[in-house]
Amino acid sequence: MAGDNHGPEIPQRRSRAASERLGRDGNLRTIIVALVANLIVAAAKLVAGLLSHSTALLAEAAHSLADTTNEILLGLSLRRAQRQADALHPIGHGRERFLWALMAAVASFLIGGCFSVVLALYTMRTPPEAGGALIAWIVLAVSFVAESVSWTQSFRQAQEEARHRGRSIWRHLLRSSDPIVRAILVEDSAALIGLVLAASGLLIRELTGNSMADSVASLLIGLLLGVTAFGLARPLADFLIGRSLPLELLEPLRAIVERSPAVEKLLFLQSIYTGPEEAVVMARILPATSLSTEELTLALDALDRAIREASPFVADVYVDLRSRAAVSTCDHATLKLACKCLQGFRPSGPIADTPDGHDDERERDDDLHHR
């Protein structure tokens, strides 16, 4: 069946890492655990906040509601990203994972962060009457347990993936292109910090009778959500724009291409992520002239296999063959353009020992060579 009336589905090669991820249900399980925990906690915080008149608890209810929205958006991203490639999306829908994760971060800022800050500023000017604190303490304790369970699940998954990739968990969270585990672990960590802030504000309010501490806790929760949202959104912008594989992963692939019998000269090598843990590699080469057409075809097939076997993140390989004439023409045009650009740097006055201008020309050529 055609995907969203965008034409017939077309074959799509997947990276080993993406295929392994599709075969596991870890991401979905993590999302479901976090979603259920946040729903229960949001309802409990809302009731407790209304009964205790605690600004911080109401802010935490908005925090949990924002996290619930995030889980829904992240789950939607998983479903949409699994659609097959079609005529309008020839490299698939993997980048939708980045888009929906970015929207989840924005939702967290708008629903949780902005509401908490506005509520804090309002209650600072119009302090509410204090209510019973017992139910607030019970809800905070239950919420802490529920969030801890969710955090443990997400931490274990991140730890397992980091061990599978041969990284430390912190390096994995910083470098991984999969947004889900990072988002949920960071959100759960922020939720635990938010609960500590809410408990601190409530405790100070009960000890001093001043509700200002409760409002300050709400303000800090809002700022925490803003910082968390920005921290999660920033790397997603790179992947949406078009981020390359890290140099430590790209350089071994460059060496493989340069060693290939099909390649006389590697003109350039680039890569770009097409989804979480999935990238395409593009190479422009001057093919070896000593090979027949059949031998060159077999050597290029072997190069494709070698690149995909060397990196679990490579889904497909595109090789652009260039003739010597095309490369020479391109180099000549580039040199000519560079010379024209450098003419703007010529001194306006006479140059000593260059009566006929030839030494000046040689200096400009040397300058171009060094550049």
N, C-alpha and C positions, 0 to 999 in steps of 0.2 A: 504494500500500500504506500502511496506517496505521503511524505511527511508534510502536513499542513498545506497541501496542494502546491508544494514547491517543486513538483516533478517527481519522477521515479527515484527511489532510493538507489544509491550507487555504492559499490564496495568500498570499505574503509579499513585500512590497516591500523591496528592499535599497537601502542607500545606494550612491552612486557609488564611494566609497572601498572599501566591502566587496565590491562587484562586481568592481572592478579587482583586489583582492587575491585573490579566488577564481579569477580568470583567470591569475594568476601562480603559479608553484611555488616562489617564493623561500623562503617559510617552511619548506616541506617539505624543500627542498634543504639549507637551513641546519641543520635538525634532524638529517638523515641524516648530514651531514658531522661534526657535533658528536658524534653517537651512535657512529659508527665510531671516531673519534679517541679518545673516552673509553673504549670497550671495550678497545682495544689498549693504551692507556696504563695502565688499571686492572690488567690482567693483568701487564704488565711491572713495574709498581711493586710489586705483591704479591710476585712472585718475587724481585725485587731486595731488597725489604725483609726477606724471610725469610732470604735468603742473607747479607746484610750486617748483619743484626740492627739495622737502622736504624729507630728509632721514627718519625722524620719521614717516611720513605718508606712505612711502613705507614699512617700517617695520610693521606698523599697517595693511597694506593691506595683508602682509604675515600672520600676526596674525589672521585676519578674515578668510583667506583661510585655515589656520590650523584648526580653529574652525569649518569651514564648513566640512572639512574632518572628524573631530571628530563626528559631528552629523550623517554623513553618516555611519560611523563605528558603532556608538551606535544604529542607526536604524537597521542596519544589525544584530547586536547582539540580538535585540528583536525578529526578525524573526527566526533566527537560534535556539534560546533557546526554542521556542515554539514547536519544533519538538518532537514527541513522543519518549519514550524510546524504544530501540530495543535490539537485542541479544548482540550487541557489546557495547551498552551504557545502561546497565540495570537500572541506576538511572537517566536517562534522559540527557539532554543537557544544563542544567541550568548554568553550570560553563562557558559555552561559553560567557555568559554576562561579566564575569570577564576578559576573554581572550581578547575580542574585546575592552573592555574599557581600558585595558592595552595598546593595540596597538594604541588606540586613543591618549593616553597620550604620547606615544613615537612619534607618528606623529606630535603632537603639538610641541614637543621639536625640531624635525628635520626640519619641514617645517617653523615654526614660529621663534623658539628660535635661531637656528643656522644661518638662513638667516639674521635675524636682527643683530646678533653680527658681522657676516662677513661684512655686508653692513656698519655697523657703523665703523669698523676698516678701511675699504677701504676709506670711505669718510673723515675720520680723516687725512689720508695721502694725499688724493686727493680731497680737498673741491670742491663741485659743485657750479656753479653760482646760485645766488638766483633768483627765479622766482616769479610770482605773487602770493600773499598770500590770496587774497580774496576767491578764490574757495576752498582753503585749509580750511579756517575758516568755510565756508558754509558746507563742507563735514564733518568736525569735529562736528559741531552742529547737523546735521542730524543723523550722526552715534551715537552720544550720546543719542539722543531720541530713535533710533531703539534699541540700546543695553539696554536702560533703560526699554523698553517694554518687551524685552526678559527676562531681570533680574527679573522684576516684576512677570511674569508668572511662572518662575522657583521657585522664592521665595514663592509664594502663594502655589504651589504644595508641596514644602518642609514643609511649615507651616501646611498645611492640614494633611500631613502624620505624622508629629511630634505630632499634637494634637490627631490623631487617635491612636498613640502608647503611649500616655501619657508622652511624653518627651518634653523638650524644643527644639527649632529648632536647636540650636547649638549642643546639645548633640545628636540629631538625625543625623545631618550631620556627626558627628564624629563616631557614632556607627553603622549606618545603613549599611546593606550588599547590598543594592541596589545602584549600581554605577551611575545610569543615572542622577538622580536629583542632587546628589552631584557634578558630573562632570559638568553639565550645569550651575549650580549656581556658582561654582568656576570659570568656564571659563568666564561667563558673568561678574563676579566681576573683574576678571583680565582684561577683555576688557575695562571696564569703567576706571580702573586705567591706562591702556595703553593709552587711549584717553587723559586723564589728562596729562600724561607724554609727549605725542606728542604735545599737545597744549602748554605746558610750553616751550618745546624746540623751537617750532615755534615762540612763543612770544619773547623769548630771542633773537632769530636770527633776528627778525624784529626790535627790539629795539637797538641792538648792531651792527648789520651787520656782526656778526661772526657766521658762520655756525657750529662751533664746538658744540654749545649747541644742535643743531638739531641732530648731530651725537651721542652725549652723551645720548640724549633721546632714540635714536634707540638702543643703547647699553643696557640701562636700561630696555627697552621693551623686548629685547632678554633674559636678566637675569630673568625678571619677568616670562616669559614663561617657562624657565627652572625650576624655583622653583615651579611653578604651576604644571608642568608635573610630577616632582618628588613627590610632595605632593599627587597627585591623584593616581600615580602608586604604592606608597608604601603599602597602605592597600590592594590593589588588589593582590599583591604578596602573602600576608597571606592567602587570600581566595583561590588562585590557589594551594598553597601548601597543604592546608587542615586546615582551622581554625575551632575551636570549638565554640559552643554557649558561650556567656559570663557566668561567674560563677553565676551572680545573676539570670540568666535564667535557668542554669543547676541545681542549688541546690534544687529548688522546685521539679524538676523532680526526683531527687535522693530521696527526702522524700516520694514521691508517690510510688516509687518502693519498698522502705524499708517497707512501710506500707501495701503493697499488701499481701493478704493471700496466694498468690502463692509463695512468697519468704520467705525462711528461712534465707538466708544470701545473701547480695549483694556483689559480689566479685569486680566488677568495673562497672563504668558507663561512657560512652564516647559519644560525639556527633561530627558531622562534617557537615559543610555547603555543600550542593550539588547544590546550586544556590542562587540567591538573595532572602532573607527572607524565606529560605527553608533549612532544615537540617534533617538528620537522627540521631536517638538515638540508641545506642548499649549498651546492658546490659548483663553482665555475672552473673548468679545467681546460688545459691544452692537451688533447689526447695523444697517446703514444702513436707515432706514425709507423713503427715497426710491426704493428699488429694488423692482421687482416680484419675485415668487418666482423666475421664470426668470432674471432679471438677477442676483439674489443668488446663485443656484446657479452661474452662469457665473463670477461674480466670485470665489466661494470656490474653484472649480476653478483659476482663474488664480492665486489666492493660494497654493494647494498647490504648483503648479508653480514659482512664483517662489521659495518657501522652499527647495524641494529643489534647484533650480538654483543658489541662492546659496551653499549649503553642501554639500560632498561627503560630509558625515557624517550628513545627515538621511535617514532611511529612510522615515519616515511622518509625517504631520501630522494632528493631531486638533483640531478646532475646536468649542468649546461655545458655542452661541448662547443669550444670555439676554435676557429681555424687560425693559423699563424697570420694570415692576411688581416683578419678582423682584429686580432690583438695588436698588430703593428699599426693599423689605421687608428685604433683607439688611443694607443700610446702617443702617436704623432699629434693627434688632435689635442690631447691633454697637455703635451709639452708646449704646443703653440699657444693655447689658452693661458698657460702659466706664464709664458714670456710676456704676453700682453699685459697681464696683471702686474708683473714686476716692473714694467715700464714706468708705472706711476711712482716708483721709488727712485728714479734717476735724479741726480742733483740738477738743479736749474743752471748752475754756473759751470764754467769750464773746469775740466779735470786735468791736472798736471800729467804730462807724459802720455797724453792720449790725443795727439793732433788729428789722427784720422778716425778716431772713435773705435778702433778694433780692440784696444785694451779694455775699453768700457764694455764692449760686447762680451769679451771673455770674462770680465768680472761678473756680469749679469748671469752668464751661463754657470759660473762657479757658484754664485749665490743660489741659483735654481737647483744645482746639484746637491748642495748642502741642505736645502730645504726638503 
